[in-house]
Amino acid sequence: MSTITVGIDLAKNVFAVHGVDDNGKAVLVKPKVAREQLLALIAQLPACVIGMEACSGAHHWARLFREHGHTVKLMAPKFVAP
């Protein structure tokens, strides 16, 4: 799998994950990922860029994702499209 960029919509219990390759083609679309499954899903991906809205939980997830070799970018809420 050649995922280059992954976007994660953080929530309390169910997350949305969307990954695109270098051509912008969707290669990973998971609209419902349980909290318990998120780290396992991200850990099996090759090192990539992960974008998330900066919130209280995002910093926790970013630390966990960085341990698996990913680059995490946190964005201010005003720049995240609903």
C-alpha positions in Angstrom: 0.0 0.0 0.0 1.5 3.4 -1.0 -0.4 5.7 1.3 1.4 9.1 1.4 -1.0 11.2 3.4 -3.6 10.2 6.0 -6.3 12.4 7.5 -8.0 11.4 10.7 -11.2 12.9 12.1 -10.9 12.5 15.8 -14.0 11.9 18.0 -14.7 10.1 21.3 -15.2 6.5 20.3 -15.4 6.3 16.5 -12.9 7.8 14.1 -12.8 8.5 10.4 -9.6 7.7 8.5 -8.9 8.7 4.9 -5.6 8.0 3.1 -4.5 9.2 -0.4 -1.5 8.2 -2.5 0.8 10.7 -4.2 -1.7 11.1 -7.1 -4.5 12.0 -4.8 -6.3 8.7 -5.3 -8.1 7.4 -2.2 -6.3 4.2 -1.1 -7.6 4.0 2.5 -11.1 4.9 3.4 -12.4 3.8 6.8 -15.4 5.9 7.8 -15.8 4.0 11.1 -12.8 2.9 13.1 -13.2 2.1 16.8 -10.9 3.7 19.3 -9.4 0.3 20.2 -8.6 -0.4 16.5 -7.1 3.0 15.5 -3.5 2.5 16.7 -3.4 -1.0 15.2 -4.6 0.4 11.8 -2.0 3.2 11.8 0.8 0.9 13.1 0.5 -1.4 10.0 0.8 1.5 7.6 4.2 2.4 6.1 5.7 5.7 7.4 3.5 8.6 6.1 2.2 12.0 6.9 -0.9 12.1 9.2 -3.0 15.2 9.5 -5.4 15.9 12.4 -7.3 18.7 13.9 -5.5 20.0 17.0 -7.6 19.2 20.0 -6.9 17.8 23.5 -6.8 14.2 22.3 -4.7 14.9 19.2 -1.5 15.4 21.1 -1.9 12.0 22.7 -2.5 10.3 19.4 0.3 12.2 17.7 2.8 10.8 20.3 1.6 7.3 19.7 1.7 7.6 15.9 5.3 9.1 16.0 6.5 6.0 17.8 5.6 4.0 14.7 7.6 6.3 12.4 4.8 8.6 11.1 5.1 12.4 10.7 2.1 14.0 12.4 0.8 17.5 11.5 -1.7 19.1 13.8 -3.9 21.8 12.2 -5.8 24.7 13.9 -9.6 24.0 13.9 -10.2 27.1 11.7 -8.3 25.4 8.9 -10.2 22.1 9.0 -13.1 21.7 6.7 -16.3 20.2 8.3 
